[in-house]
Amino acid sequence: MVKDDIINLVHKRVGFARNEAAHAVEVLFDTIKLRLMSGEDVNIVGFGKFCLRNKKERIGRNPKTGQEFTISARRVLTFKPSKNLKEMVNQK
């Protein structure tokens, strides 16, 4: 599924005009991005939580040559699905 598929679903299910649905989806994604960029977690009840984690600088190794190098400190984005989402995905 791509963003255009989401826009089409919002258009069909909610009844928005296609350009209104596209605008609503863009606003949602932009809001999530802005909150994450500011360092906040985004928790969507019943869906999951997007979190930023700080990773420390560490030593890595090239598996082909064995040469060591430094992996810089960085922030990584993680997603933790809600209990409800996990249950829904695991139902058969």
N, C-alpha and C positions, 0 to 999 in steps of 0.2 A: 504494500500500500504506500502510495506517495501522497504528497500534500494535495495534489489535484483531486485524488480520490476522496480525501476528507472533505474538501470543498463541495464536491458533488453530493456526498452524503448529507452534509448540512443543508444544501440547497433542496434536496428531495424531502428529507425528514422534517425540517423545520418550516420549510415553505418560503425561505428568504429568496430574493432574486439572486442569480448567480454571483453578481458583483458584490452584493451585500454579504453573502456567505463567504466569499473570498476575503472581504475586509474583516469579517468577524474572526476567521481562522488566523489571518495575519496578526490581528491585535492580540489574540490569545498567545501565539508563539512569541511575538515581540515582548509581551509582558513577562512570560516565563524567562526569556533570554535576559532581559534587563534585571530581573530579580537575582538570577544566578550570577550575572556579571558583578552585581553589587555585593555578592558574598552571602546572600540569603538562600536558605533551602526553600524548595517549592513542594508543598504537600497537597496532593489532590486526593481528598477522602474517597475511598473506594477504588482508587486507581494505583497510587504509589507516591513515592517521595524522591525528588531529584535533590541530590546533595553534592556539595563540593568538599573534597578532602585534600588536605595538604600532604604532599609526599616529600620526604627529605631527600637531600642529595645523597647519591650512593654510587658505588663502584659497579660497573657492568663489565661484561666480558664478551668479546666477539667469539661466537662459538666456532667459527671457521678457522680463525687464526690464533685464538687464545689471548689476543691482546686486550689489556684492560683499559677502560676509559671511564670518565666521570659522567654520570647521568645527572643532569641538573635538577634542582628542586622545582616542583611545579604543583599546580592544582589540577585535580582530576575530577571529572563529573561522574557520579555514580547514580544508579537508579535502583531503588528497593521497592518491589511491587507490594501492594497491600495484601493482606491475608485473603480478602474477598477475590482479588484478581488471581492470586495463586490457585485458589480453589476452583475458580471458573475455568482456568486453563487446564487444570489437571482432571476435570470431569471427562468421562468417556461416554 
